[in-house]
Amino acid sequence: MTQFARHRGPITPRWVRGILTGALLAVVATCNSGCGLSYVFRNISPLRPTGWSFAWPILPSQQQRLERDMEREEADRVPILDPIVGEFAPATCLDPPSEQEVWNKVSKFKNGSPPFYETQRNNVRFLIEKIGDKIDPCKVYPLAGPCQLVHCHYKCTVYFDEAYWSDYPIPFNHVDHRVEVVYIDKDHLRRCGGPPVATTPP
């Protein structure tokens, strides 16, 4: 306790009040201004010499979620290809869906609660077929210019074995041969080619 000529000072020392005030301001600044730790650490590596340099542990589920978000952002981008020139031009649909894309569209299942009940999918086989393509007439798209929208339709058949088993209270084992059909549309933009007189010299 400090005592002056006219009044008695507070019980808490000045340096303790300063630390508490600074901590309170830091919490308010990082939580309520849009610059929270979760936002800061999203784009800053923990090994950078500047900025926030704390290495925070990340759960495997969070890492998988971030990877799925990055893949989704890449898939949402519509590519713009060059125009098809010539009479013997290649096919319009040359990018069939990958097995990972097809498997992500298959209906999910619950793994169960071991050891009472468990489910597993094995021997997965894929059959990807193109069932049609369509090219829209040329029109002007914002931020892309004059382009044609190419539609590619695929039929994806997935064959797999779904195994069910339990160890308690009644042991049993069953394998079910299942087939899932998934339809995937992959569209992309293709620039419109100019008239023949524009590319042919006089």
N, C-alpha and C positions, 0 to 999 in steps of 0.2 A: 504494500500500500504506500502510495506517495502522498505527501501532505504539503500544500502550498500555503501562502499567507491568507488567502481568502476562502478557498474551498479545498476539499479533499479529493484527490485524483481517483480514477477507477482502479479496481482491484487487479484487472488483467493488464499485464505490461504492454507497452506500445508495439513491440516487435511481434507479439502473438496476435494482436489485432490486425497488424499488417499482413501476416501470413494468411489468416482466415479471410480477410477481405480479398486478397489476391486469388485465393482458391475459389471463392464464390464468384468472382468475375470471370475466371477461366471456365468454370462450369457453365455459366450463363452464356458466354461467348461461343463455346463449342457445341452447345446443345440447342440453342434457340436461333442461331443466325444462319442455318443452312450449311455450316462447315463442320459438321459433327465428325467424330472419329471414323465412323463407318464410311462416310463419304470421302474423307481424306485418304484413308488407307486403300480405297478402291483403285486409285490411279497412281499411287506412290509406292515404290518398292521399299521394303524394310531395310534394304542394304544401301540405299542412297545416302551420300554424305550430308545432304541438305534436307531441310524439311523435317518431317516426322521420321525418326530413325529407330523406332521400336519394332522389334520382331514379334508379332502377335501370332499365336498358334491358330490354324484354320482347320476346322473339322473336315473329314472327307466328303460329307454331304454338302457342305458349303462350296468346296472346290468343284464337285460335280455340277452343282447348280450354276456356278459361274461359267464353267465350260459349256453348259447347255445354252446359257444366255449368249455367249460369244458365237456359238454355232448358229443360233437362231438369227442373230444380227447378220451373219454372213449369208444365210439362206434367203433373207428378206430382200437382199439387193438383186435387182433384175439386171442381168447383163445386156449390153447393147452390142450386137455383132455387126460385122460388115455385110454389105449386100451380097447376094448370090449372083455371080456374074457367069454368063455362058450358058449354052444349052445343056451341057452335061455337068451341071452343078451338083455338089453332094447333097445328101438328104438334109432336110431341115432339122430333124431331131437327132442329134448325135450325143446327147448327154442323158442317158437313162438314169433313173434313181439308183442310188447305191443301196447295198444290203442294210446298212445302218439306218438310212432313211425309211426303208420299208419296215424294218423291225420296230422303229419308234412309232409307227402307225398301228401296229398290231395291238389289240386290246391287252391291257396289263392284267396281272393276276396277283393274288396275295400268296406270299410264301408260306403262310400258315403259322402255327405256333409249335415249334419243336419242343419236346419229342412227341407231342400228342398228334400233330398233323403237319405234314409238310408237302409242298408241291414243287416240281421242278420241270423245266422244259429242256429237252435234249434233241440231238439229231435234226437240227434245223436246216431246211433246204429251201432255196428261193428259185422261183421261175418268174422272170420279168419279160412281159410281152408288150409291144407297142400296138395299141388298138386303133389309133387314129391320130392325124395331125391336121391342123387347119391354120391358114394364114389370113389374117384380116387385111382389108385394104389399107393403103398408106394413109396416115393421118398425122397431124402434128401433136406430139406429146410435150407437156411442159418439162423444161430442163433436159429434154432429149432431142427435140427437133422432129423432122419428118421420119417416122419409123413405121414398121409393120409389126403387129403383135402375132407371134407364132405360138400356137397352142399345141402341146404334145400330151397325149393321153396314154397312160400305161396301166396295164392290169398286172398286178403282182400277186402271185400265189405263194403262200408260205406253208410248207409241210413241216410238222414237228411232232415229237412224242411228249405228251404231258404225263408225268409220273406222279402218282399219289401214294403215299405210304405213311404208316403210323407204327410206332413201337409200343405205345401204351394208351389205353388199357387193353385194347384188342389189336394185336399186330396184324397188319394187312399191307398188301402191295398191289397196285393196279397201274397199268400203262394204257393211256388212251391216245390213239393216233388221230391227230386233229389237222384240219386244213383251214386256213384263214385267207380270204381274198381281200386285197387292198387296192383301191384305185387312186392313182396319184397323177395330178396334172402339173406339168412343168412348163411354164411360159417364159418366153424371153422376147426381147425387142431386137429387130433387125432393121438397119438403116435402109431407107428407100434408095434404089439406084436411079440415076438420072436417065434421061432419054438417050437413045443410041447416038444421036447427033452431037450430044454434049461430050462424049468420050472418043468419038471417031474424028480424026483430023480431016480437014477438007481436002 
